[in-house]
Amino acid sequence: MPETVPGLQRVLGVWAAMAVVVGTVIGSGIFLVSQDMIKAVGTPWMVFVVWVAGGLLTLFGALTYAELASAMPEAGGEYVYLREAYGPFFGFLYGWSQTLVAKSASLATLATGFYLYLENFIPSFHTVFVTIPLPIGPGGGPLEVRTGQLFAMALILALGWLNYFGVKLSGNVQVAVTVAKVVLILGVIAVGLFGGRAHSANLTTSIPAAGGAAGFFAALLSALWAYDGWNNVNMVAGEVTRPQRNLPLALIGGVLIVGALYLATNLAYFSVLTSAEVGASHRVAGDMVKSVLGQHGADAVSIVVMISIFAALNGSILSGSRIPYALARDGYFFRTAAGIHPQHHTPAGAILILTAWAAVLVLSGQFKALYTLVLVPSWILYAMAAASVIVLRRKRPDMPRPYRTIGYPWVPIIFVGVAILLLVSTLLDAPRESLLGLLIMAAGVPFYLHWHSRAIDDNRKRSDPVH
């Protein structure tokens, strides 16, 4: 169904929508995870196999979500699909866990990563600005607030301010920084492949690794973390022009661009560095460029990473703020989040709530732990959202579907099946964290009951002629 709430405007074209996909997927992961992947599978060629497998799985998700997005181009993404397929309760659980932890912790992680790279140029960011003498820091000690954390908080709030003043403005910024990011990553690839230090023999090196199914799934989790964010454009679907055409193009085209860049980047890494060198590197892109161009090259990579993170941060605020807005629009969140700015036509309240909470998480320093906790509940709901394409074909066969999933029903079935395997693997590897994540989700049930009761009362009042 089309977006029915007055105020939101369809002003994001296909390039802005694709920039949301590419810009939010490519953050810091591509510059970091190759180390974990080679340690898990042992050889460069197996790393490439994992990247391809992760890319195909992500593409299957994009193909599936493209049907849902073109059929229901509303703000909120998975919230809308879960609501329509299974009812408001599961939609609420998704929105609750995303707003409270997943999206907000992701913003905090990105902003902190930005300041840590900027610390290379401004060492004073590592200085402790203030110490809060309360047992709320890591390990129950006092909380140390560093200057860089204050910068990260200011960065989140500044981009929230940018998004507050218009989706078209933030969309144009997203296109500009995403184009800059892609050009710079192509430059990193060119340095590796054509800088005179590439050796095909490096591709045949290996290191001891876990290997087998366990190693493959461990590496796949790292790859999927780097691919994460491909579904963000669905959250801002209510503001995309010609959504029946542009959303499928943005999803599928964006994923294909990201996959190609990831493979080319890793080819550059392993052409210059041996498997052992990649396995020992915490900043593989910087070390690769440094081996070709020296320290100035490594400094340049830090700038590339910051631009990449900046684009991911802006795109995540642009898309993520639509989740609490969609919840509140249906009566399942604080009413303030449902407000549309009369002049700028943005979900101003939702933007302020999400960015303010993300800034608090930066201050707490606990965002990485929180983000890890919601991996299991998030993937449960991702799998359910993908399965909703099958549920809705049966439940609502007459729903207009301008785009239909290629390879249906096997494409969504494979995506859901692999998601279940990843869930089982994560539950076995981290049962305590997984249980805590499920408890965080369950903590939203009392809020759902309250807001559901309020929504019923509001609907009753609207339908009562006395009122």
N, C-alpha and C positions, 0 to 999 in steps of 0.2 A: 504494500500500500504506500502511497506517497506521503511525504512529510506533511502533517496537517496542522502543526502548531504555527501560527503566524509569527513572523519575525525572522526565522532562519531563511537565508537566501542561497539559492544555487548559483554560486559564482566561481567555484573551483573547476577549471577545465581539465582535460585529460592529462596535460603536462603537470599541472599542480597535483592531481591525484597520483600520478606515477611518481612524482617527487616525494610524496608522503610515503609510498611503498619503499622506494630505494633509499630515501634519506633516513627513514627510521630503522630499516633493517641494518644498514651499514653504519655501525657505531664504532665501538672499539674492538669488537670480537675478532674481526679479520686480522687485526694486528697482534692478537694475543693467543688465540686458541690452538694454533698449529703446534705449539709446544706440547700441550696436553694430548693432542691427537697422535703425534708421532710416538709419544711415550706409551700410548694405549695400543697402537697397531704395529709399530716397529719399522715400517718402510714408507718411503714417499708415495709409492704407487698405491698402497693401501689407504694412505691419507686421501689421495685423489678419489679412490673408490668411495670412501666415506662422504666426501664432499658431494659427489654425484648422487649418492643415495639420499643424503639430506636434502639436496636440491630437488630431486624427484618427489620426495615426500612432501616438501613444501609446495611444489608445483601441484601435486594432487590436492593439497589443501586449498590452494588458490583456485583451481578449477572448480572445486566444490563450492567454495564461498562465492565465486562469481555468479552462480545461479541464484544463491540466496540474496546477494546484494542487488542484483538486477530485478528480482521479484519484490524485494522489500527494501527500497533505498531510503531508509530512515536513519536518523542519528542513533548511535548506540551499538551497531554491529552485532556481536554475538548475543547481547542482551535481547535484541529484537527476535533473533532466530529461536533462541531458547524459550522465550515467552510465547511465541506463536506455536511452537511444536509441542512444548511440554507444560505450558502454563506459567503464570507470573512468578511462582516460587523459585524455579530454577533460573529464570532470568534475573531475579533479585540476587541469588547466591553469586552469580557471575559478577553482577555490578558491584555488589558489596566487597567481594574479595579483590576485584580489580582496583576499586577506588581506595579502599582502606590500605591495601598492601601492594599489590602487583604493579599498578601504574605509578603510584606515588613513590614506591621504593625504586622503581626503574628510573624515574626522574632524578632521585637523589643519587643513585649510582652513576648516572651519566654526568651530572654536574660535578660530582666529586672526582670522577675520572678526568674531567676537563681541567680542574684546578691542579690535580697531581701532575699533569703534563705541563701546565703553565708554570709550575714550581721549578721546572728546569731553567726558566728564564727569570723567575722572581723567587729566589730562595727564601725570602722572608715569609712566604705563604706557609712555611712549615712551623713558624713561630707560634707558640701557645699565646693566644690573645687574652684568654681568661680561663681560670680554673673554677668550676662550680663544686664546692666542697660537700657534695651529696653523693651517696652510693648509687649513682645512676650511670656511671661510665662502664667501659668494658671490664668484666670480672668483678663488678660490684664496687669498683673504686671510684674516686672523684672523676667528674667529666671535664676533660680538657678540650677547650674549643680553640681551634687553630685559625689563624687569619685566613687561610685558604678556604676553610669551611664557610666563613662569613661571605667570602667572594662567591662560593658556589650557591649559597642561599640567595644572594643578590642576583645572580645570573638567572636562577629559576624564576624569581619574581619579576625580573626585567622582561623575560620572554613571555611570562604570563601577561604583563602589561601590554606587550606587543600584540598578543592574541586577543586581548580584551578590545582593542581598537579596530578590529575588523578581520574577518576570515580571509578576505581577498588580499589584504596587506600581508598577513602571515603566510598565505599561500604563495605570494610572489617571493617573499623571503626564502621560503622553503625551496622553490625552484632554483633561485640564485645560488644558495649555499650547496644544494645537491649537485648542480652542474659543476660548481667549483670543486666539490669533493671528488666527483667521478674523474674529472680532468687530472687532479693531483694524484689519485690512485693509479691512473694510467701512466703518470710520470714515474711513480714508484716501480710499476711493472717494467717500464722501459729501461730504467736504471739497472734492474736485475737481469733482464734478458739481453740487453744490448750494451751494457756498460763495460764489457771486456773481462768480467770475472765469472761468467757462467760456464759451468763444466757439466756436460751430460753425465759424467761418471758419478756426480753427486746423487743423481736420481737412483742409483743402484746401491747406495749405502744403506745401512740398517743399524738398529740398536736393539738390545734386549727389551721385550715388551710383554705385556699380559697376553696379547693376542687372543685368538679364538673368538667365540661369541661375546664373552665378557668384555674383551678389549674393543671389539667392534661397536658394541652398544655404548661403551664409555666414550669412545670417540664420536659416535653419532650424537650423543647428548651435547657434546661441545659444539659440533657443527650446527645442531638445531638452535642452540643458544645464539650462535652468530646469525642464523637465518630468522631469528625471532623478530616479530614486528611486521611481517608481511601482511597481516590481517588488519593493521591499523587504519587503512583507508576505509574499511567498512564502517568504522565508528563515525566517520565524518560524511557518510553517504548522503545524509540529508542536505548537504551543501555542494554536491557535485552536479555539474550541468550534464544533461543527457545521460543520467545514471545507468540506464539500461545498456548503453553502448560503452560509456567511459569507464565504468567500474570494472567490468571484465577485462578491458584493455589494460587498465592500470594494474590490476592484480597479476594477470598472466605475464604481461610485458615486463613489469617491475621485477618479478621473481626471476625471469629469464636473464635480465640484465645483471642482477645480483649474482646469480649462479655463475655466469660467465666471468665476472670480475673476480669472484672468489677462486675459481680454478686458475685463472691467469696469475693472480697474486701468489698463490701457493707454488705455481710452477717457477715463478721468479725466486721465491725463497729457497726452494730446494735445488735450484740451478746454481745458486751462489754459495749456499751453506750446506754442509753435510748433515745427515740425520742427527748425529751427535751434537752438532752445533745448534741446530734448531731445538733439540730437546733440552739444551742447557740455557736457552735464551728466554728471558722474560719479556723482551720486547723485540720479537724476531724481525719485524719490518725495519726498526731502527738499526739493528745489528747488521742486517743485510745491506742496507744503503750505506752504513758506515764503512763496511768492508770495501765498498766501491768508491765512495766519495770522501771518506774521512768523517771527522766529527761534525763538520758543517752539514753533511748529509743527514746524520742522525738528528741534528737539531731541526732540520727541515721536515723530517718525518714527524716530529712532535707537533709541528704546526699542522701537518696534514691530518693527524689524529684529532687535534682540537677542532678543526673545521668539520671533520666527520662527526664528532660527538655533538657539536653545536647543531648541525642539521638534524641529528637524531633527537636531540632534546626539544627543539622547536616543533618538529613533527609529532613527537609524543604528547606535547601539551595540546597542540591543535586537535589531535584525534582523541586522546585520553579524556579530555574534559567533557566530551560528548557522552561519556558513560554516566557520570552522576547526573548530567542534564536529562538523559533519557529516563533514568530511574525516577527523578523528581517529577518529570512531566507526567508520568503514570501514577504518581502519588506514593512512590516507594522510597523516598529520600527526603531530606530537608527541603522545604518549599523554596528556600532561597536559590537552590541549585537549578530550579526550573525557569528562573527569570531570563528574559531576552532583552538585551540592551536596546532601547527604542531607536537609537541613532545608528549604532554600529552593527546591530543585528547579530550579536554574538551571545552565547550562553554565559553571560558575564559572571553570574553567581557561581556556576560550576567551575569556571576557570579559576576564580579566586580561591575557592575551597580546595581544589586539587593542588594548586601551586603552593598555597600556604602550608598545607599538610606535608607536601614533599619537602619544603624548606625545613620544617620541624624535624623530619627524618634525617636530613643532612646534619642538623645540629646534634641529634642523638647518637649518630655514628652506628646505629643498629640496622641500617637499611639492607645491607647484604644478607644478614641472617634472616630478616623478614622476607626478602625476595626468594631466598632458598626455600623457606617454609611453604610458600604457596605454589611451588612447582607442581606438586601432585594434584591439589584441587583445581588448579588452572587447567592442567591437561585433561582431567576428567571432563570439565565443562567444554574444552575445545573439542574433545571427541564427541560429546553429546551434540554440540553445535554442528559439526560436520555430518553426524548421523541425521540431523534434522532435515537435511535435503531429501532423505528417503522417507522420513516420517511425514513430511509435508506433502510429498507427492501422493501419499496414500490418504492423508487427512484432508488435504485441500487440493484435489486434482484439478479444479477449475481455476486455480490461481494463475494469473498471467506470468509466464516465464520467458522473457525476451531472450535470455541465454539459458541453454541447458547444458549441464555438465557433460563434457566429452568423456566417453568411457564409462558412463553411468550403467549399472550401479557399482562396478568394480573399483573405480577410482575412489569414491568415498569409503567403500568397504576397506580397501587397503590402507587408506589414511587412518581410519578408526582402529583397524587391527594393529598397525604399528604403534599407534598412540597407546593402546592397551599394553603392548609388550614393554614400552618405555615406562609406563606406570608401574608394572610389576617389577621391573628392574630397579626402579627408584625406591619402591617400597621395601624391597629386599636389602638394598644397599644402605638406605637411610630411614629405618622404620620410625625412629624417634621424631625426626624432623617432619616426616610425612604425617604422623599422627598429630603433631602440633599444628600443621597446616590445616588439617581437617577440622581441628578444634577452632581455629580462627574463623573458618567458614561457618561452623555451627554457631559461633557466637553471634552471628547475624540473625539467627532465627527469631529471637525475641523482638528485634527491630522490625523484622518482616511482619510478624503478627500484629504489632502496633500499627505500622503503616498500612497494612492490608485492611485492618478494621477501619482506619481513618478513610481510606479510599472508598470502602463500601458506604460509609456514612456520607461522604461527599457526593457520591453518585446518587444516593437516595435523595439527598436534598435537591440535587439538580433536577431529578425526575418528579419531585413532589410539586404539584402546581401551587401549593400554598406558599412555597418559597420562590 
